[in-house]
Amino acid sequence: MKFVVSSSTFFSRLQAVSKVIGGKSVQPILDNILLVAKDNMLYATASDKETTMEARVELEQLETPGSITIPAKSLLDILKEFPEQPLTFEINQDTKQVTIRSDKGEYSVAGESADDYPVQTALNEDSTSLTVSCGMLLEGISRTVFATANDDLRPVMNCILVEMGPENFTFVASDAHKLVRYKRFDAMTSGDNFALVLPKKPALLLKNILPKDDSELRLQFNNKMACFTFGNYKLICTLIEGRFPNYNSVIPQNNPRKVVVEKKELYGTLRRVSVMANQASNLVKFDLTNGSMIISAQDVDYAMAGHETINCQYDGDGLSIGFKAPFVLEILSNINTDYVGIELSDPSRPGLFLPYENDNTDEDLLMLLMPMMV
């Protein structure tokens, strides 16, 4: 096995796929990268058995095709020190010794047989296949993945629900404290409705490598697996079994109290006032009166307290409601408009945080946050 490849291109693709490798692999060989050279292309694959990512690199020269696995850390540590230049890889298939030659030197590392590397099988013909925009999928994942849970008892809550239909694509994530629903009206299927429950790890991997443009992504999935193919990458993941909760039932309708506030001012105020909150609860109280909002927090144990008043658009009865400060800050960080709309009903019901005067008519974003007892 012998080939010549660009050092910088190879390194960037390896960096992307190596993020699949977990801290403690279920098999030692999964700490390696699988390299397959054929048809003047090099395919680099990493897997943790649940998620597999493959990147392809065009070779400058392929002398002898073949396959090998190389420890990911060793390979990345070597490649990151090279400036852009062609590197020659030569693998002895008998000893599995990998020799890397540069313009000025030679390096050697021990490889392992590719025969022992477990690779997820391709999806069968019964799978559903769709073509979507990379930028749209990236936006849907980016807007929702922060709201996924880390719950070993309910793994379906650690996922993003993707609903695909003839009218829109809907992305939903929730950790039972906050919920995000993001709709795109410029993406749709030709007829049927489909749903996909995407686990957090492959969602984060996609977030890191999906381009922001409108290039095409081919999505194949069945009830057990999903495959995303775009550009120079392919990602295959095992889907979580279970039904995503009925999120529509928890979104309050016809909220009588509506607030409009400048996002930057609210964010800064929360950052300052939350310093005074109890470290265990992080409770921050919102007191609404006509035209103003008082944000306050206190920690009785340490005799700490603080409050600030900010202007807002509100015309209604007075209301006091409590929220967990880090959750509100997360939500505000993921809203892109200058002003935020907050819809409330009473202190025991969820509050809705919405972009105010969003110019993009192709999207609809709703963020829900459960209140805390004041």
C-alpha positions, 0 to 999 in steps of 0.5 A: 500500500503506497500513496501520496497525499496533501498534508494539510487536507489530510490533517483537516479531514482527520481532525473532523472524523477523529471527534467520533472516537470516545474517551473509552473505546469498547474495542481497542482498535476503535482508537484507530483510524481506518484508511482505505486507498482506492480509485485515487481516493483515500477514505478515512473512517472513525467509529465508536460502533454507534456513530461512524464518520468517513471523510474522503481525500483526493490523492496526489498519487496512488501507487498501490491500493490497500487498507490499514488502521493507524492509532488516531492520536499518533497520526494526528500528532505527526500530521499537525506539525507539517507545513503544507507539502505532499507526504508519501505513505508506504505500508508494509502489509506483512508487518503493518509498519507505516512509513511517512516520508516528507521532503526532509525526513522519514517517520515510522509508526505501527499500524494494525490490520484493517480486517479487525475494524468494525464498520457499520453496514450501509442502509438497506433498500427499505430506507427513506431517502431525501435531499436537503440543504446543508445550511438548513440542517446546520441551522436546525441543529445549531438552534436546538442542540443546546436544549437536549438533555443528558439523561441516561434513564430517558435517552430519547431526551438526549436527541433532536426530533426532526419532523419532515413534511410537505409544509415544513421541517421542524426541529425540537429538543427538550431537557424537561426544563427548556424546550426549543422548536425551530421550523423551516418553511423553505424545506419540505418533502414531496408528500409524506410525513417523516420523523427522525430522532437524532442523537446528540453526538452525531448532531454535534459532529454534523454541527462542526462540519456542515457547510453554511451554504445551500449545497445538497445533503442526502439523508437516508434513514430507517427505524434503526439507522440514519446516513448523512452524505455531503461534500467529502463526508459521510456520517452513519449513526444508530438511532435511539429507540423510543417515542419523543414526547408530545411537545405540542401539549406543553406549549401554552397557548393564548398567553395574556401577558406579552413583553418586548425587551431589548435582548442585549440589555436583558442579557447583560442585566441577567449576567450581573444580577445572577452573581447574587443568586443562590448557587444551588438554585440560580433563581432570578426573579422577574417583576413586571409592571407597566413599562418596566421589568425588575430583575432581582436575585438573593442568597440569604445564606451569604447575605447577598442581594441585587436588582436592576430595573430595565425598560420594556414594552408591557401593559398589563397586570403586575406579575412576579415569576422566577427562572433559572438564570443560566437557562435564560442566558442560554436561550437569549444567546440562541436568539438572533434578533435585537429584541425578544418577545416574552409571553407569560400566563401566570407564575406557575406556567411556562414562559415563551421566549420568541424573536421579535420582528424577525425578518426571515419569514422562512423560519419560526423559532419558539423557546419555552422555559419552565418557571421556578417557585419564587 
